[in-house]
Amino acid sequence: MAALHPRYWSVPAENPVELVILLLTQWRHLLQSALLYCSGLVLLSALLLPQAFAAETSSARMLPMLHFSSTAEEQQLSRYGGVGTIGEDPFGQLWLASRNGLLYYDGQQIRRLSAQNSGLANNLITDLDTQDPEALWLLTYNLQLQQMRYADQQFRTLDLSTQLITGSFNVARLFGTRDRIWLLGGHRLRYVDRATMQLKEIGPSLAAVVNRYARVSHTDEAAPDLWMLTDQGQLYHWAEQQQQLSPVLQLPTAEPAEAMLAVDDILYVLQHKKLYQLDPAQRTWQLLLDTQTLDASAHPFYLLYHQQQLWLSGPDTGLIRYQLTSGISHRFVNVPGLTHGLPDNHTSALFIDSLQNLWVGTVNSGLSRVALRHLDAQSFGLANPGLGAQAIRPLLALQDQSWLLADHQYRLWHWHPDQDKLKAFPEEVQAYAARQLNDGSLLLFGNAGFYQSDPDWQQFRWQPLAALQDKTFATITASHVDQQQQLLYLATYYGLLQVNLQNGEQRQFSQPQLKNQLVTIVNMATRDDGKLWLLTRAEGLLLLDPKTDSWQQFSLSEFPGQAYFDLKTDSQQRLWIASDQGAFRLQLINGQFQLDSPVLGLTADSNEILAVHLSADGQIWLNNSDQIMVYQPEQWQGSFVAAYQGLQLPLPAKQLLSNQQYLISGSANGLNLLPLQLAKQQQPVLIQLRFSQLQTFRRQINLSQQGSPAVVALDYEERQFRLQLQGFSSGDLSTLRYQLKVPELQQDWGPATDQALFDLYNLPSGLHQLQIRWLGPDQQPSAQVLTLQLAIAPPWWRSNLAYGAYLLLLLILGGMAGLDLRHRQQLKARHLAQLAEKEQQLRLALWGSGDELWDWHLAEQRMQRQNCLPQLNSPAQTCPFLLEQQLLLVHPDDRAQVKTGVMQHLAGTSDYYQASYRLKIGPEQWLWVLDRGKITERDQQQRPLRFSGTLQVIDELKKVEQQLLQLNNELEQLVQCRTGELAQSNQQLLATIEQLTNTRNELIEVEKMTSLGAMVAGLAHELNTPLGVVITSVSSVEDMVLQQQKLKSAQQLSAQFFDDSQQQILTGCSLAMLNLQRVNLLIVAFKKLAVNITGEHLAWVKPAEIWHSQLHLLKDALAQRQFQIDAEIVGELQIETYASAFTEILHELLLNSVHHAKVDGAARIFLRISLQGDQLHLHYADNGVPINRALRGQIFDPFITSSRQHGRVGLGLSLLFNLVTQLLHGTIRYQTDEVSGWFDISFCCRLHRSHPEPLVSQSFPTVSKVLDK
């Protein structure tokens, strides 16, 4: 928000010019002084006294604006080029002639008929005509007249270029009547017969070329009267019945006319930027409008009539509206920053469809639409030269029916729309809110203060607010003046202020106790008793008593909304509140608020109400960001004003004002002006909807073309389909919701959706009636219902052929059932015979085995026995049976076992019954038996009915079992004895193993100490000789120095002796230094034996490259011995290992060959690096004499060497061993075949082959040649 600077500005009461005249008439001798005084005063007045309303602002004006739809249903056609002509066919589709082909709009999307797939001779369409109810007529750039039938979109072509001389006749436009297509151009009247497509000429030849036709609307269609204009401005009349062509009148200018149309008996002509009205009967013309007065660059070419309005368009013209009743004209142009304005000033086509939509074609931006039927709102923007339309908002409805406005820089403007006057306030006076007192003076509110003017608006006095000085948030959020026009109340973030308008006294009220200390007060209202209502953004309502400075808070939590935007009071002191959940009226009864109205302003898209306004006649006006709503009091019937009715969006909060005629509201780009009688004048929205297409998984059925089937037939597999709607509306189709009902399946309408398509699944076969209706913005259903008859074929298994197959199958099954019955009878007889045979076999088997078969019928307590055991003296084969009596024959020790087994099986807890027990066969005589059985029959409640089994004598088996048990006991005793002996032997073996382990550890320690002693002895031996030489040399040097000092003290030191002694000293020092360096080298080599991996890092290395680098490093030593090098290395092999350790291994191997290889002939070194899984194997050999057998077991010990006489220390192989075993965790072995020796080294590593290759053998005759390569 711009800062408002406090200033005092006024106009002096005296006129400087009158003062000069007075001085000249009275004192001539003071003429020169008076002139100087007058000139200075006039200059000072011009600089310091701006004229607030001395002249109208000529550089700024209120620019009228139209809302051009840009929703999905009105697609932009910039990709298709300019639109030349627009027409509507009988089915409601729009056809567009463009420079990129023939286009059509079906209410849903734009499509193009190209020359390749539709038969068009040329893609550049110059004109089209839709007067023919059966076909579309169009003209291409190469003079091809084509007819396209709507039913099948088949084309017929008439080549006009072969029948006309193009030099004198160039067809540019078409004009259709009932049975003719008239051609513009040439010196004669020409038309094409629609039925025969033959070109005909009528009437005499004219002196000039005909360039415009017009048809009188009320004449007979069979013989219409035509009005023609030539390119020299001559008007002719052709009477079809009289076959007579006669001149009527001459236009003021002998030039071609751009457009002409006939309305009843009046002609309207556009000629050279001027609009004329012609009366052929009176042979007079009248100039209605000179478009150069609107804009000199405007050049209208197209003319259209609609309800006492003429619409003009053309290059650099935009859109011009001329009111025939009032003579007022408005020009609508492309305004930078206007979202829904005219997209392009180069308009190229005009058309009004059957729903009263104005379609405007442009050269570069395609197609736009204006809903003329509902053009209720007038929109205006503040236009400054070079700035386009600027944001402007209304501040105040003034007493003279004018308006006080503020632009985006808070500069004030006075606007009277009826007089089309716009005046600017002084630039110093800036405000973002205002009020007008009864005497006409203004209160203009800015940051930290306000201006107060006189009734004539000539003086403006700035009054700062002391409570807001040096405050961060110095904005005045709301204002209110009491009924006596004496006290001004101002709401700020720091509390409520009161200003006495008579004496300027200021008062700050106390702060109410609220949760949020920085409270936003959105509006205020006064009660009859002088108390003040204050509405906060989120804390509810506050009531202030200014006399006692006391506050009362009212919570609105029980009413709709969490945030509040506006507050108004009606004549009965009831409160209207706008919230984020609608608007509602509250009435205070007995200290409690009660909801006194329904919640208004609820729509399908938004419930947020930003402003509420009560007009003088009681109407309730509301607005959200997308529309304005007006409700009649107590009836609560609302009307909506949306974008398609001319409303510029979005709408801000608290910007609804009204006077006696209009309601005004702000927008993002300007102002919206609505008549207060809007609710009574609104036209109902016209909607034309129809079915577009039905899409199944296998085909697409077009339902919008002429001749579409009355009943759509679908296969049973096509029950899942998508039904698409299309159509046009005089309003906005995007605000509609759609509902579907299938009466055969449901009684209620389905849920509403905003998509004009429906997906249906698995409808049953049969005839269905799909019904679709739509809901408007007020959620009221439409009276019209779209109906589609749908016939779904039954599935193949319910067809007549299937029923015939079912009957045949039934007969076959009946025959098969008879054969099966006969076969079953035969099988039954056979089975009975087999059963008798099996029973005989069972009896024989029981007799042979000696087992008894028993069958216990539980319900009858009856036992049936077969093959009874002779030892038991069993009763008859069938006898009564009781379990308790039978248990008396069982041995007392076995009774519990037998009873438990039987009861468990009868209870179902075991799968079968089995028990071995002793039966009594005589006094003190018992027989062992094995009793086994299972329940073989149960009732419906799963209770056992039949229990069958066998009884077997096992007396002999039990005797054998006793013998086996006794033998087993004897074996167990023997095993226990042998186990004790084995345990004792095992203890002795463990003791022996422990003793051997201790002995091994002792040997290892002894071996370690021996190795350590040998290593220390070796180190001492290697250091002893050079250190002895150093001691001897140092002692000799010391003696020589002492002798020099002694001779010098005795003054007997000669020069010859001094020189000789100096030479001996230098020789001794050199000898000592050489031996100390040898000691240092020994220590460095010895330190390498301790492998340290702290500083080592794994890295990817190529063994081949490291091998070549070591050969290059030792090339001199290898060349001196004339070694021949052979290597086998996998090409491009990469491994991840310790690079320095791998390098040191190859280095020590090469040094070992150089220093110790004893070769009689040519020396040779061989290296092979191979892979086995994740193991890297390194085989290294030379043809030298193998290591002495006595040293082979010690070669990896430190200070072991066979060349100590040559100065070798013997640490190389020891270092090699430590690197392989300790750092790489690998193995190293030295092997020999008594002819030569070699080293085998293996260790794990990560392998990577970027380009795997086979082994490559590289032979190097000499090292020098290798290095030269």
Secondary structure as GFF3:
##gff-version 3
##sequence-region A 1 1269
A	DSSP	alpha_helix	16	26	.	.	.	ID=ss1
A	DSSP	alpha_helix	31	48	.	.	.	ID=ss2
A	DSSP	beta_strand	61	65	.	.	.	ID=ss3
A	DSSP	three_ten_helix	78	80	.	.	.	ID=ss4
A	DSSP	beta_strand	83	88	.	.	.	ID=ss5
A	DSSP	beta_strand	94	98	.	.	.	ID=ss6
A	DSSP	beta_strand	101	105	.	.	.	ID=ss7
A	DSSP	beta_strand	110	113	.	.	.	ID=ss8
A	DSSP	alpha_helix	115	118	.	.	.	ID=ss9
A	DSSP	beta_strand	125	129	.	.	.	ID=ss10
A	DSSP	beta_strand	135	140	.	.	.	ID=ss11
A	DSSP	beta_strand	144	149	.	.	.	ID=ss12
A	DSSP	beta_strand	155	159	.	.	.	ID=ss13
A	DSSP	three_ten_helix	160	162	.	.	.	ID=ss14
A	DSSP	beta_strand	174	176	.	.	.	ID=ss15
A	DSSP	beta_strand	180	183	.	.	.	ID=ss16
A	DSSP	beta_strand	189	193	.	.	.	ID=ss17
A	DSSP	beta_strand	199	202	.	.	.	ID=ss18
A	DSSP	beta_strand	210	215	.	.	.	ID=ss19
A	DSSP	beta_strand	226	230	.	.	.	ID=ss20
A	DSSP	beta_strand	234	239	.	.	.	ID=ss21
A	DSSP	beta_strand	244	250	.	.	.	ID=ss22
A	DSSP	beta_strand	259	263	.	.	.	ID=ss23
A	DSSP	beta_strand	266	271	.	.	.	ID=ss24
A	DSSP	beta_strand	274	279	.	.	.	ID=ss25
A	DSSP	beta_strand	284	290	.	.	.	ID=ss26
A	DSSP	three_ten_helix	291	293	.	.	.	ID=ss27
A	DSSP	beta_strand	302	305	.	.	.	ID=ss28
A	DSSP	beta_strand	309	314	.	.	.	ID=ss29
A	DSSP	beta_strand	318	323	.	.	.	ID=ss30
A	DSSP	beta_strand	329	332	.	.	.	ID=ss31
A	DSSP	beta_strand	347	352	.	.	.	ID=ss32
A	DSSP	beta_strand	357	362	.	.	.	ID=ss33
A	DSSP	beta_strand	367	371	.	.	.	ID=ss34
A	DSSP	three_ten_helix	372	374	.	.	.	ID=ss35
A	DSSP	beta_strand	378	384	.	.	.	ID=ss36
A	DSSP	beta_strand	388	390	.	.	.	ID=ss37
A	DSSP	beta_strand	392	397	.	.	.	ID=ss38
A	DSSP	beta_strand	403	407	.	.	.	ID=ss39
A	DSSP	beta_strand	412	416	.	.	.	ID=ss40
A	DSSP	beta_strand	421	424	.	.	.	ID=ss41
A	DSSP	beta_strand	433	436	.	.	.	ID=ss42
A	DSSP	beta_strand	442	446	.	.	.	ID=ss43
A	DSSP	beta_strand	449	453	.	.	.	ID=ss44
A	DSSP	beta_strand	460	464	.	.	.	ID=ss45
A	DSSP	three_ten_helix	466	468	.	.	.	ID=ss46
A	DSSP	beta_strand	476	481	.	.	.	ID=ss47
A	DSSP	beta_strand	487	492	.	.	.	ID=ss48
A	DSSP	beta_strand	495	500	.	.	.	ID=ss49
A	DSSP	beta_strand	506	508	.	.	.	ID=ss50
A	DSSP	beta_strand	521	526	.	.	.	ID=ss51
A	DSSP	beta_strand	532	536	.	.	.	ID=ss52
A	DSSP	beta_strand	541	545	.	.	.	ID=ss53
A	DSSP	beta_strand	550	554	.	.	.	ID=ss54
A	DSSP	beta_strand	564	569	.	.	.	ID=ss55
A	DSSP	beta_strand	575	579	.	.	.	ID=ss56
A	DSSP	beta_strand	582	589	.	.	.	ID=ss57
A	DSSP	beta_strand	592	595	.	.	.	ID=ss58
A	DSSP	beta_strand	611	614	.	.	.	ID=ss59
A	DSSP	beta_strand	620	623	.	.	.	ID=ss60
A	DSSP	beta_strand	628	631	.	.	.	ID=ss61
A	DSSP	beta_strand	638	641	.	.	.	ID=ss62
A	DSSP	three_ten_helix	643	645	.	.	.	ID=ss63
A	DSSP	beta_strand	656	658	.	.	.	ID=ss64
A	DSSP	beta_strand	662	666	.	.	.	ID=ss65
A	DSSP	beta_strand	671	675	.	.	.	ID=ss66
A	DSSP	alpha_helix	678	681	.	.	.	ID=ss67
A	DSSP	beta_strand	687	695	.	.	.	ID=ss68
A	DSSP	beta_strand	700	702	.	.	.	ID=ss69
A	DSSP	beta_strand	711	714	.	.	.	ID=ss70
A	DSSP	three_ten_helix	716	718	.	.	.	ID=ss71
A	DSSP	beta_strand	721	729	.	.	.	ID=ss72
A	DSSP	three_ten_helix	733	735	.	.	.	ID=ss73
A	DSSP	beta_strand	737	741	.	.	.	ID=ss74
A	DSSP	beta_strand	757	760	.	.	.	ID=ss75
A	DSSP	beta_strand	766	775	.	.	.	ID=ss76
A	DSSP	beta_strand	786	792	.	.	.	ID=ss77
A	DSSP	three_ten_helix	796	798	.	.	.	ID=ss78
A	DSSP	alpha_helix	800	849	.	.	.	ID=ss79
A	DSSP	beta_strand	852	857	.	.	.	ID=ss80
A	DSSP	beta_strand	862	866	.	.	.	ID=ss81
A	DSSP	three_ten_helix	870	872	.	.	.	ID=ss82
A	DSSP	beta_strand	878	880	.	.	.	ID=ss83
A	DSSP	alpha_helix	883	887	.	.	.	ID=ss84
A	DSSP	alpha_helix	895	907	.	.	.	ID=ss85
A	DSSP	beta_strand	913	922	.	.	.	ID=ss86
A	DSSP	beta_strand	925	938	.	.	.	ID=ss87
A	DSSP	beta_strand	944	953	.	.	.	ID=ss88
A	DSSP	alpha_helix	955	1049	.	.	.	ID=ss89
A	DSSP	alpha_helix	1055	1088	.	.	.	ID=ss90
A	DSSP	beta_strand	1098	1101	.	.	.	ID=ss91
A	DSSP	alpha_helix	1103	1113	.	.	.	ID=ss92
A	DSSP	alpha_helix	1115	1121	.	.	.	ID=ss93
A	DSSP	beta_strand	1123	1130	.	.	.	ID=ss94
A	DSSP	beta_strand	1133	1138	.	.	.	ID=ss95
A	DSSP	alpha_helix	1139	1156	.	.	.	ID=ss96
A	DSSP	beta_strand	1163	1172	.	.	.	ID=ss97
A	DSSP	beta_strand	1175	1182	.	.	.	ID=ss98
A	DSSP	three_ten_helix	1189	1194	.	.	.	ID=ss99
A	DSSP	three_ten_helix	1204	1206	.	.	.	ID=ss100
A	DSSP	alpha_helix	1212	1218	.	.	.	ID=ss101
A	DSSP	pi_helix	1219	1223	.	.	.	ID=ss102
A	DSSP	beta_strand	1227	1232	.	.	.	ID=ss103
A	DSSP	beta_strand	1237	1244	.	.	.	ID=ss104
A	DSSP	beta_strand	1246	1249	.	.	.	ID=ss105
A	DSSP	beta_strand	1255	1260	.	.	.	ID=ss106
A	DSSP	alpha_helix	1263	1268	.	.	.	ID=ss107
###
